[in-house]
Amino acid sequence: MNQTPIDGNVIDRCKRGDVRAFRELYNAYAAAMYNICLRMTGNVSDAEDTLQEAFIQVHRNIGKLEREASVTAWIKRIVVNHCLNNLRKKKVYFEEVEEVEVAEEAGIDEDSFTWTVSAVKSAIHGLPQGYRTVLNLYLFEDYSHREIADMMGITESTVKTQYMRAKEKVRQIVKQQNLIR
């Protein structure tokens, strides 16, 4: 998602209020941004609402966009911020931890169980919201621990701990799913 799927002409037209140009912009980004919303909110209804709110903000603020080359990152930031705001409204809390050293992961015999996309997706969906949010932002949206901490108003060590615990929980869920089969 690093490359802009639209050209600068579309952005210029959006800035001039061209509704068709905004539709092009929306069509170019909606699917990818919806996937972010769905991963972060965990349900279709909230993802659709969040996406709509985010694109309303994009529409209102497109004139403030200074560099067309950064349109993808700009839209993504708006979408992620809306997701985080909706999670805050739902009172999702992130477990604060004392400053701790995160130990290297112990070797896990992952060859003993089967990793499938559906099993991992299901496991991620089953995570507590705080764990899922940090995991999604770090793994799928490519934010650093520091960036996530800043966005969420928590410490970097809390982000690292949430991420470490989320990965472990995913492993446990996938392992459990393999034992049930």
Backbone as CSV, one residue per row, in Angstrom:
resi,resn,N_x,N_y,N_z,CA_x,CA_y,CA_z,C_x,C_y,C_z
1,MET,0.819,-1.177,0.000,0.000,0.000,0.000,0.873,1.255,0.000
2,ASN,2.113,1.186,-0.322,2.992,2.336,-0.347,2.772,3.207,-1.565
3,GLN,2.347,2.649,-2.666,2.160,3.427,-3.872,0.745,3.970,-3.937
4,THR,0.630,5.188,-4.425,-0.668,5.818,-4.567,-1.356,5.242,-5.798
5,PRO,-2.544,4.652,-5.635,-3.229,4.044,-6.780,-3.922,5.073,-7.681
6,ILE,-3.824,6.340,-7.347,-4.428,7.391,-8.172,-3.376,8.434,-8.484
7,ASP,-3.655,9.264,-9.475,-2.658,10.288,-9.823,-3.007,11.625,-9.165
8,GLY,-2.048,12.540,-9.244,-2.202,13.860,-8.633,-3.373,14.646,-9.183
9,ASN,-3.752,14.354,-10.423,-4.886,15.028,-11.040,-6.170,14.776,-10.246
10,VAL,-6.344,13.563,-9.794,-7.548,13.228,-9.023,-7.557,14.028,-7.724
11,ILE,-6.422,14.131,-7.068,-6.338,14.890,-5.821,-6.647,16.363,-6.086
12,ASP,-6.076,16.914,-7.142,-6.346,18.317,-7.490,-7.838,18.541,-7.729
13,ARG,-8.466,17.613,-8.428,-9.899,17.724,-8.690,-10.703,17.615,-7.393
14,CYS,-10.263,16.731,-6.491,-10.926,16.605,-5.181,-10.838,17.925,-4.418
15,LYS,-9.667,18.528,-4.460,-9.470,19.805,-3.759,-10.371,20.905,-4.313
16,ARG,-10.731,20.795,-5.580,-11.629,21.775,-6.205,-13.105,21.414,-5.990
17,GLY,-13.356,20.315,-5.274,-14.731,19.938,-4.956,-15.397,19.026,-5.962
18,ASP,-14.641,18.409,-6.844,-15.183,17.509,-7.862,-15.647,16.203,-7.197
19,VAL,-16.948,15.989,-7.180,-17.540,14.820,-6.538,-17.093,13.520,-7.213
20,ARG,-17.010,13.538,-8.531,-16.572,12.331,-9.254,-15.134,11.974,-8.903
21,ALA,-14.297,12.970,-8.731,-12.909,12.713,-8.349,-12.843,12.096,-6.956
22,PHE,-13.697,12.590,-6.055,-13.699,11.995,-4.715,-14.186,10.553,-4.768
23,ARG,-15.128,10.273,-5.631,-15.601,8.895,-5.810,-14.448,8.011,-6.293
24,GLU,-13.631,8.527,-7.222,-12.442,7.785,-7.692,-11.484,7.518,-6.530
25,LEU,-11.261,8.548,-5.730,-10.374,8.412,-4.563,-10.931,7.356,-3.611
26,TYR,-12.208,7.453,-3.323,-12.857,6.495,-2.436,-12.734,5.075,-2.989
27,ASN,-13.062,4.907,-4.263,-12.989,3.575,-4.877,-11.575,3.008,-4.869
28,ALA,-10.580,3.880,-4.981,-9.185,3.423,-4.996,-8.736,2.938,-3.620
29,TYR,-9.300,3.500,-2.561,-8.806,3.208,-1.208,-9.774,2.462,-0.304
30,ALA,-11.037,2.451,-0.615,-12.049,1.933,0.311,-11.793,0.490,0.745
31,ALA,-11.472,-0.386,-0.187,-11.304,-1.800,0.181,-10.143,-1.997,1.157
32,ALA,-9.008,-1.396,0.868,-7.846,-1.544,1.762,-8.129,-0.922,3.122
33,MET,-8.780,0.226,3.130,-9.070,0.898,4.404,-10.152,0.150,5.184
34,TYR,-11.097,-0.443,4.476,-12.105,-1.265,5.145,-11.446,-2.446,5.854
35,ASN,-10.475,-3.058,5.197,-9.775,-4.190,5.821,-9.082,-3.764,7.113
36,ILE,-8.496,-2.578,7.114,-7.888,-2.062,8.345,-8.970,-1.910,9.415
37,CYS,-10.077,-1.295,9.054,-11.169,-1.088,10.008,-11.688,-2.417,10.557
38,LEU,-11.860,-3.382,9.680,-12.388,-4.676,10.111,-11.412,-5.385,11.051
39,ARG,-10.125,-5.353,10.712,-9.137,-5.976,11.603,-9.115,-5.303,12.972
40,MET,-9.249,-3.997,12.990,-9.130,-3.282,14.256,-10.409,-3.290,15.081
41,THR,-11.565,-3.213,14.432,-12.817,-3.170,15.196,-13.348,-4.563,15.510
42,GLY,-13.062,-5.508,14.625,-13.475,-6.878,14.875,-14.882,-7.220,14.410
43,ASN,-15.620,-6.255,13.863,-16.936,-6.610,13.350,-17.318,-5.705,12.181
44,VAL,-18.167,-6.234,11.326,-18.527,-5.587,10.065,-19.203,-4.243,10.290
45,SER,-20.159,-4.187,11.188,-20.917,-2.960,11.415,-20.009,-1.812,11.866
46,ASP,-19.159,-2.070,12.851,-18.236,-1.032,13.330,-17.225,-0.655,12.254
47,ALA,-16.784,-1.635,11.485,-15.824,-1.350,10.405,-16.454,-0.437,9.361
48,GLU,-17.686,-0.718,8.985,-18.369,0.118,7.990,-18.584,1.537,8.516
49,ASP,-19.020,1.653,9.774,-19.231,2.975,10.370,-17.927,3.763,10.453
50,THR,-16.877,3.089,10.877,-15.573,3.742,11.020,-15.048,4.189,9.667
51,LEU,-15.181,3.355,8.667,-14.734,3.712,7.327,-15.486,4.948,6.827
52,GLN,-16.783,4.968,7.034,-17.583,6.105,6.596,-17.141,7.384,7.308
53,GLU,-16.961,7.319,8.621,-16.514,8.487,9.382,-15.147,8.966,8.899
54,ALA,-14.264,8.032,8.631,-12.916,8.392,8.184,-12.958,9.087,6.828
55,PHE,-13.742,8.559,5.901,-13.801,9.180,4.574,-14.540,10.522,4.591
56,ILE,-15.421,10.715,5.535,-16.018,12.047,5.701,-14.922,13.033,6.096
57,GLN,-14.053,12.603,7.009,-12.945,13.470,7.409,-11.974,13.703,6.248
58,VAL,-11.700,12.662,5.471,-10.840,12.817,4.291,-11.442,13.877,3.368
59,HIS,-12.741,13.771,3.119,-13.426,14.714,2.233,-13.320,16.142,2.760
60,ARG,-13.560,16.304,4.058,-13.516,17.648,4.663,-12.116,18.256,4.639
61,ASN,-11.099,17.402,4.701,-9.735,17.903,4.876,-8.811,17.709,3.680
62,ILE,-9.346,17.259,2.562,-8.497,16.991,1.393,-7.726,18.243,0.970
63,GLY,-8.286,19.401,1.191,-7.610,20.643,0.837,-6.347,20.894,1.637
64,LYS,-6.226,20.261,2.790,-5.047,20.427,3.644,-3.896,19.506,3.235
65,LEU,-4.179,18.549,2.373,-3.138,17.619,1.929,-2.139,18.379,1.069
66,GLU,-0.899,18.373,1.501,0.111,19.173,0.808,0.843,18.409,-0.283
67,ARG,1.102,17.135,-0.049,1.860,16.355,-1.033,1.021,15.163,-1.474
68,GLU,0.688,15.140,-2.755,-0.119,14.042,-3.273,0.567,12.685,-3.098
69,ALA,1.891,12.696,-3.072,2.637,11.445,-2.925,2.349,10.778,-1.582
70,SER,1.891,11.541,-0.602,1.653,10.978,0.724,0.180,10.685,0.992
71,VAL,-0.649,10.683,-0.044,-2.084,10.508,0.143,-2.420,9.174,0.808
72,THR,-1.740,8.115,0.454,-2.025,6.802,1.049,-1.763,6.820,2.545
73,ALA,-0.610,7.307,2.937,-0.275,7.371,4.360,-1.230,8.300,5.106
74,TRP,-1.614,9.397,4.472,-2.516,10.362,5.088,-3.891,9.732,5.338
75,ILE,-4.433,9.062,4.338,-5.738,8.406,4.501,-5.650,7.292,5.540
76,LYS,-4.590,6.513,5.481,-4.411,5.417,6.443,-4.358,5.948,7.868
77,ARG,-3.654,7.051,8.080,-3.556,7.633,9.421,-4.930,8.075,9.912
78,ILE,-5.713,8.677,9.038,-7.067,9.095,9.412,-7.902,7.877,9.790
79,VAL,-7.823,6.814,8.994,-8.594,5.593,9.262,-8.173,4.970,10.597
80,VAL,-6.885,4.829,10.808,-6.393,4.235,12.060,-6.818,5.087,13.254
81,ASN,-6.707,6.398,13.141,-7.124,7.268,14.246,-8.616,7.131,14.543
82,HIS,-9.428,7.002,13.514,-10.860,6.788,13.742,-11.104,5.439,14.422
83,CYS,-10.381,4.427,14.020,-10.515,3.117,14.674,-10.153,3.225,16.155
84,LEU,-9.037,3.883,16.445,-8.613,4.036,17.838,-9.617,4.860,18.638
85,ASN,-10.150,5.915,18.045,-11.161,6.724,18.739,-12.403,5.903,19.054
86,ASN,-12.831,5.070,18.109,-13.998,4.219,18.356,-13.719,3.197,19.445
87,LEU,-12.513,2.675,19.498,-12.159,1.741,20.567,-12.164,2.451,21.920
88,ARG,-11.670,3.684,21.943,-11.687,4.455,23.196,-13.125,4.699,23.656
89,LYS,-14.007,5.004,22.719,-15.413,5.226,23.065,-16.020,3.971,23.679
90,LYS,-15.558,2.827,23.215,-16.070,1.556,23.738,-15.341,1.149,25.016
91,LYS,-14.458,2.031,25.464,-13.721,1.830,26.709,-12.828,0.598,26.666
92,VAL,-12.121,0.425,25.549,-11.131,-0.637,25.465,-9.903,-0.143,26.201
93,TYR,-9.460,-0.906,27.163,-8.310,-0.512,27.965,-7.102,-1.349,27.592
94,PHE,-5.973,-0.728,27.713,-4.721,-1.405,27.444,-3.993,-1.543,28.761
95,GLU,-3.626,-2.749,29.056,-3.012,-3.073,30.324,-1.648,-2.400,30.436
96,GLU,-1.526,-1.457,31.381,-0.247,-0.790,31.616,0.656,-1.744,32.392
97,VAL,1.902,-1.755,32.050,2.867,-2.591,32.738,4.045,-1.732,33.145
98,GLU,4.728,-2.178,34.167,5.938,-1.490,34.584,6.986,-1.653,33.498
99,GLU,7.973,-0.806,33.518,9.078,-0.903,32.549,9.744,-2.257,32.754
100,VAL,9.623,-3.122,31.773,10.196,-4.460,31.871,10.985,-4.757,30.617
101,GLU,11.933,-5.618,30.769,12.673,-6.113,29.617,11.861,-7.239,29.010
102,VAL,11.661,-7.186,27.727,10.936,-8.244,27.038,11.950,-9.302,26.645
103,ALA,11.777,-10.478,27.216,12.718,-11.569,26.973,12.570,-12.100,25.557
104,GLU,13.626,-12.668,25.060,13.567,-13.335,23.768,12.579,-14.481,23.874
105,GLU,11.900,-14.741,22.793,10.911,-15.802,22.799,11.581,-17.167,22.916
106,ALA,10.971,-17.983,23.729,11.469,-19.347,23.868,11.138,-20.113,22.596
107,GLY,11.970,-21.063,22.259,11.718,-21.857,21.058,10.441,-22.657,21.205
108,ILE,9.599,-22.577,20.215,8.335,-23.312,20.221,8.361,-24.281,19.053
109,ASP,7.967,-25.495,19.328,7.945,-26.498,18.284,6.694,-26.301,17.429
110,GLU,6.775,-25.328,16.524,5.626,-25.004,15.698,5.420,-26.021,14.590
111,ASP,6.385,-26.889,14.369,6.223,-27.927,13.362,5.189,-28.957,13.779
112,SER,4.879,-28.981,15.076,3.949,-29.990,15.561,2.487,-29.610,15.314
113,PHE,2.237,-28.409,14.821,0.858,-28.081,14.488,0.786,-27.284,13.190
114,THR,-0.403,-27.281,12.617,-0.619,-26.709,11.293,-1.082,-25.267,11.406
115,TRP,-0.352,-24.403,10.668,-0.739,-22.993,10.592,-1.503,-22.790,9.289
116,THR,-2.734,-22.374,9.375,-3.482,-22.037,8.184,-3.929,-20.579,8.311
117,VAL,-4.187,-19.952,7.195,-4.631,-18.558,7.219,-5.910,-18.438,8.037
118,SER,-6.838,-19.343,7.814,-8.108,-19.246,8.538,-7.915,-19.470,10.036
119,ALA,-7.014,-20.358,10.424,-6.758,-20.590,11.845,-6.143,-19.361,12.498
120,VAL,-5.203,-18.731,11.813,-4.555,-17.542,12.372,-5.552,-16.379,12.425
121,LYS,-6.353,-16.198,11.356,-7.354,-15.133,11.355,-8.347,-15.338,12.495
122,SER,-8.782,-16.557,12.656,-9.727,-16.873,13.720,-9.107,-16.596,15.088
123,ALA,-7.857,-16.967,15.254,-7.164,-16.740,16.522,-7.026,-15.244,16.804
124,ILE,-6.660,-14.479,15.800,-6.525,-13.028,15.980,-7.870,-12.417,16.330
125,HIS,-8.917,-12.863,15.647,-10.257,-12.344,15.930,-10.684,-12.664,17.368
126,GLY,-10.185,-13.775,17.906,-10.534,-14.183,19.262,-9.736,-13.494,20.359
127,LEU,-8.776,-12.657,19.986,-7.968,-11.952,20.977,-8.781,-10.876,21.687
128,PRO,-8.406,-10.572,22.928,-9.001,-9.385,23.560,-8.694,-8.156,22.695
129,GLN,-9.583,-7.172,22.699,-9.466,-6.026,21.805,-8.122,-5.311,21.920
130,GLY,-7.603,-5.119,23.106,-6.322,-4.433,23.274,-5.186,-5.172,22.594
131,TYR,-5.136,-6.480,22.794,-4.102,-7.292,22.150,-4.242,-7.206,20.629
132,ARG,-5.497,-7.357,20.157,-5.735,-7.370,18.713,-5.334,-6.038,18.076
133,THR,-5.625,-4.945,18.754,-5.292,-3.627,18.213,-3.787,-3.474,18.043
134,VAL,-3.039,-3.790,19.080,-1.578,-3.660,19.014,-1.013,-4.601,17.954
135,LEU,-1.474,-5.831,17.921,-0.989,-6.797,16.933,-1.262,-6.312,15.512
136,ASN,-2.470,-5.831,15.259,-2.814,-5.339,13.926,-1.964,-4.137,13.523
137,LEU,-1.812,-3.188,14.421,-1.030,-2.001,14.091,0.432,-2.346,13.814
138,TYR,0.976,-3.266,14.578,2.385,-3.613,14.421,2.618,-4.531,13.214
139,LEU,1.868,-5.609,13.144,2.097,-6.602,12.090,1.570,-6.180,10.728
140,PHE,0.335,-5.713,10.689,-0.315,-5.476,9.409,-0.195,-4.044,8.911
141,GLU,-0.143,-3.091,9.831,-0.082,-1.690,9.422,1.335,-1.129,9.485
142,ASP,2.269,-1.924,9.992,3.690,-1.598,9.955,4.069,-0.361,10.766
143,TYR,3.358,-0.128,11.871,3.748,0.939,12.787,4.763,0.388,13.772
144,SER,5.670,1.236,14.229,6.652,0.824,15.235,5.994,0.808,16.610
145,HIS,6.659,0.169,17.569,6.144,0.159,18.942,6.002,1.588,19.451
146,ARG,6.968,2.434,19.153,6.943,3.837,19.593,5.744,4.567,18.980
147,GLU,5.515,4.386,17.676,4.386,5.047,17.013,3.052,4.587,17.610
148,ILE,2.938,3.307,17.881,1.710,2.768,18.468,1.498,3.360,19.858
149,ALA,2.562,3.409,20.637,2.469,3.984,21.984,1.997,5.427,21.921
150,ASP,2.565,6.193,21.010,2.174,7.599,20.865,0.714,7.734,20.440
151,MET,0.286,6.917,19.483,-1.095,6.986,18.997,-2.089,6.630,20.093
152,MET,-1.708,5.663,20.931,-2.647,5.138,21.903,-2.509,5.766,23.280
153,GLY,-1.474,6.560,23.467,-1.290,7.207,24.757,-0.889,6.241,25.855
154,ILE,-0.113,5.227,25.484,0.402,4.260,26.455,1.908,4.177,26.285
155,THR,2.569,3.485,27.201,4.020,3.403,27.125,4.460,2.400,26.062
156,GLU,5.676,2.582,25.596,6.221,1.658,24.608,6.354,0.256,25.202
157,SER,6.710,0.167,26.472,6.840,-1.165,27.090,5.481,-1.854,27.168
158,THR,4.414,-1.086,27.354,3.073,-1.671,27.352,2.743,-2.221,25.976
159,VAL,3.096,-1.469,24.938,2.857,-1.941,23.569,3.622,-3.239,23.331
160,LYS,4.896,-3.268,23.708,5.708,-4.475,23.499,5.131,-5.664,24.252
161,THR,4.686,-5.426,25.468,4.119,-6.510,26.268,2.802,-6.995,25.669
162,GLN,1.941,-6.046,25.253,0.672,-6.423,24.631,0.926,-7.239,23.364
163,TYR,1.910,-6.804,22.581,2.241,-7.508,21.339,2.749,-8.920,21.639
164,MET,3.662,-9.026,22.591,4.223,-10.325,22.965,3.107,-11.260,23.462
165,ARG,2.225,-10.740,24.290,1.126,-11.553,24.819,0.133,-11.929,23.720
166,ALA,-0.094,-11.016,22.791,-1.002,-11.309,21.676,-0.450,-12.451,20.832
167,LYS,0.843,-12.383,20.504,1.451,-13.466,19.705,1.350,-14.794,20.437
168,GLU,1.611,-14.784,21.726,1.540,-16.019,22.504,0.116,-16.554,22.535
169,LYS,-0.842,-15.669,22.683,-2.245,-16.092,22.708,-2.655,-16.682,21.357
170,VAL,-2.198,-16.081,20.259,-2.485,-16.630,18.926,-1.903,-18.036,18.822
171,ARG,-0.668,-18.201,19.262,-0.050,-19.545,19.229,-0.878,-20.547,20.025
172,GLN,-1.320,-20.139,21.222,-2.108,-21.041,22.066,-3.425,-21.420,21.400
173,ILE,-4.080,-20.437,20.803,-5.372,-20.699,20.159,-5.186,-21.639,18.969
174,VAL,-4.180,-21.373,18.132,-3.938,-22.234,16.969,-3.560,-23.640,17.436
175,LYS,-2.736,-23.712,18.450,-2.339,-25.026,18.989,-3.572,-25.777,19.500
176,GLN,-4.439,-25.081,20.216,-5.667,-25.689,20.744,-6.562,-26.158,19.594
177,GLN,-6.664,-25.354,18.535,-7.470,-25.742,17.392,-6.927,-27.014,16.747
178,ASN,-5.612,-27.156,16.726,-5.008,-28.347,16.148,-5.219,-29.575,17.020
179,LEU,-5.284,-29.385,18.329,-5.528,-30.515,19.223,-6.951,-31.016,19.118
180,ILE,-7.872,-30.101,18.812,-9.287,-30.480,18.722,-9.554,-31.299,17.478
181,ARG,-8.812,-31.038,16.401,-9.048,-31.753,15.141,-8.752,-33.177,15.278
